[in-house]
Every structure is written in C-alpha cells, then in structure tokens.
Amino acid sequence: MVGLKPSEVPPTTAVKFLAAGMAACFADLFTFPLDTAKVRLQVQGENQVAQAAHSIQYRGVLGTILTMVRTEGPRSLYNGLVAGLQRQMGFASIRIGLYDSVKQFYTPKGSDHSSVTTRILAGCTTGAMAVTCAQPTDVVKVRFQASVHLGPRSNRKYSGTMDAYRTIAREEGVRGLWKGTLPNITRNAIVNCGEMVTYDIIKEKLLDYHLFTDNFPCHFVSAFGAGFCATVVASPVDVVKTRYMNSPPGQYHSPLDCMLKMVAHEGPTAFYKGFTPSFLRLGSWNVVMFVTYEQLKRALMKVQMPRESPF
C-alpha cells in the first residue's frame, strides 16, 4: 500500500471542500510556469503591433519559458500567482470538493451507481458554480500572465493583485471583473467533465477489475487520463476565453466575435495554440492535484475521527 490507507468512514463534504482547495494550490505552485507559457502562446498573434514593438516571438513551451526568463527574468513565470492561488481556493474547492455531493444529489434514490449522464451533469453544475464565484480572480490572473515587462522601466499597469482588482473595476466597471464569464463557464464545464468524470470512471474501472488497489498508482493513472481528455476537449474554448479576457475594451464584441476573428485571421489551428503546454500543465496539474487530494482527504479524516470519537 502506497500512502495513507483509506478511512473506514467516507470523507465529509467539508473535508473534501478543504482538501480540494489545498491540493489545487499545491498543484498550482508546481505547474504555474507551464500555465503562464500557455497563456503567452494563446495570445500570440492577437496584437501584432505590440509584438512588433517588443520583437518577441514564442516558439513551443520550452522556447516560451526560456524567452521569458531571458527577457523578463525568472519571476515572470509566476506573474499572477497570488490571484491564481486565490482562484484555486474558491474555484477548486467548489468544482472538485462538491462534485461527489452534487453527483449524489442527481443520482436517483435506490440506485447503487451513478450513470455517465449523472456524472456529466454534476461536473457541469459544479464547474459553472465555481466560475461564477471565482471569475474575478481568473481575469486578474490572465492579465498578469499575459503582460510583458521588459526591464524595470517598462510600464506596469497593475502594481499588485489588489490594485488589479481595483483598476479593472474602476476602468471597466464591476462587469469587467466578470469579463469572459460565458466562455469560462463553457470551458470549465467541459474541463470539469473531462477531469472529474474521466477520473471518476477510470478509477472506478481500475478498482472494479482489480487492476490496482486504491492507492498512488491508481490515482496517478486516473489523473493522467483525466488531464489528457480535458486538454483535448477544452483547448478551443480555453484559447477563446484567454483572448477575450485579456483583450482591451472594444476589441471583441462578444466571445463569438472573438472566435470568428480568430478563424478569419489565423485559421482553425489557432484554437489549439498552446496545446503542448496546456497538456503538460493540465496533465501534471491533475496528477499532483488528485494524488494530493486523495491523501489530504485521508489525513484530514484521521485528524477528524479522534475528535468525534467518544472518550
């Protein structure tokens, strides 16, 4: 057996909620540079004038990371980390921590197993709920990741995370903090289904067929499969979401307008810009997050059980 043994009592909703947020933050610390590289590749080609001024071209995930380190310094890889961690504590706690509870809510009474449709519905529900609550943190994170700072004299639009919230609200209105909510809800409903439903099904089948026991190898394989499926289905929506959220007021009339302009100017392959860093990031993020999540649930239940047991 690798890791902590499963507790005899199923984890409570509160334990899952807290464990999901903590595990997601831990995963973000490891994979944030890949996410930043993905954002830079996704917005590349959007603003040709600005790019010509900076003469920067990003080529591939490794090339993007090396270019950022060379031109902006290593800290640029973690631009927007504070907003990213704020996002995960609210976002992941809801979409991952509440998934099992919502799945049970949708499962008909008397049924031993949840159908694929029920799981997809639960994934879409928690994904939409999470985006609605955490959208401002995502907007700020993307703005920081997409901004290029060439030396100490370069203009910084935001002096810090809290200043970014205030500046966006002042210049674009409170609605600016929820910019791109619709494509983000679409994207995260798809990602949540790709991640949670795929992980749920793969893990269940691995255990049912006795290929693995409920330990680290099982969680690793399930998480890797979930990350790949989520990347394939969500990349087109993710690119549109990133472009739209990072755009200045008036550049795009709607997410649909953003999508149509991308196809017209750059072709359909633009929807898969940044696919490699997306997969490297989402795949590694899922592995770290789910493995940590499973262990945190067990650790928190071990802490909770003695407190609730009679003396």
Order of alpha helices (4+ residues) and beta strands (2+ residues): alpha-alpha-alpha-alpha-alpha-alpha-alpha-alpha-alpha-alpha-alpha-alpha
